[in-house]
Amino acid sequence: MKLNLSDGFRAGFISVVLLALATYAVFGFQHGFEEQVGWYLTLLPGAIVAAGISDFIQKTIPNAKSVTFWSLVVCLNFLWYFGITFAVIKAFRFVSNASKRH
């Protein structure tokens, strides 16, 4: 049975799985401090942008910084992984369709 799922749905599902694995890799294992920061910035790159935006929002609404930061971390990293997986899926479809034509 073949599932006819859109590329966006597939990318979204894979993005959720990758985000969960990245979060587990960063927070689930005991690392040294420097190693923890390295894993954090490598696997969750949206945290850099989220820190800047949450600092800006803290000036307006001081009590909302932690909620804003963690919401932005999850959303931006999901978008990061979604973009990567969507591009990989589209590239795979392009290459597989090109090989069928020849």
C-alpha positions in Angstrom: 0.0 0.0 0.0 1.5 3.3 -1.1 0.8 6.4 1.0 0.2 9.5 -1.1 1.5 12.1 1.3 2.6 15.6 0.2 6.2 16.6 0.4 5.3 19.2 3.0 3.7 16.6 5.3 6.7 14.3 4.9 9.1 17.1 5.7 7.0 18.2 8.7 7.0 14.7 10.1 10.7 14.2 9.6 11.4 17.7 11.1 9.5 16.8 14.3 11.5 13.6 14.6 14.8 15.4 13.9 14.0 18.2 16.4 13.1 15.6 19.0 16.4 13.7 18.4 18.4 17.0 18.5 16.7 18.0 21.8 17.4 14.6 23.3 21.0 14.7 22.1 21.5 18.2 23.7 19.6 17.8 26.9 19.4 14.1 27.4 23.0 13.3 27.8 25.6 14.5 30.3 28.3 16.5 28.6 31.0 18.9 29.8 30.1 22.6 29.6 32.0 23.4 26.4 30.8 20.2 24.7 27.2 21.0 25.8 27.4 24.5 24.3 28.9 23.0 21.1 26.1 20.5 20.7 23.5 23.1 21.6 24.6 25.6 19.0 25.2 22.9 16.3 21.9 21.0 16.7 19.7 23.9 17.7 20.9 26.9 15.6 17.6 28.7 16.0 18.6 29.5 19.6 21.0 32.2 18.4 18.2 34.1 16.7 15.7 33.3 19.5 18.1 34.9 22.1 18.2 38.1 20.1 14.4 38.3 19.6 13.6 37.4 23.2 16.0 40.1 24.5 14.1 42.6 22.3 10.7 41.4 23.6 12.0 41.5 27.2 12.3 45.3 26.9 8.6 45.4 26.1 7.2 42.6 28.3 9.7 41.7 31.0 7.8 38.6 32.3 7.6 36.9 28.9 11.3 36.3 28.2 11.5 32.6 29.1 8.3 31.7 27.4 9.2 33.7 24.3 12.7 32.3 24.2 11.7 28.6 24.4 8.8 29.1 22.0 11.1 30.7 19.5 13.7 28.0 19.9 11.2 25.3 19.1 9.6 27.2 16.2 12.8 28.4 14.6 14.5 25.0 14.9 11.5 23.3 13.5 11.6 25.7 10.5 15.3 25.0 10.1 14.8 21.3 10.0 11.7 21.6 7.8 13.7 23.6 5.3 16.5 21.1 5.2 14.3 18.1 4.9 12.0 19.7 2.3 15.1 20.6 0.2 16.4 17.1 0.5 13.0 15.6 -0.5 12.7 17.9 -3.5 16.3 17.1 -4.6 15.7 13.4 -4.3 12.5 13.7 -6.4 14.3 15.8 -9.0 17.2 13.3 -9.2 14.9 10.3 -9.3 12.7 11.8 -12.0 15.8 12.8 -14.0 17.1 9.2 -13.9 13.7 7.8 -15.1 13.7 10.1 -18.1 17.0 8.7 -19.4 
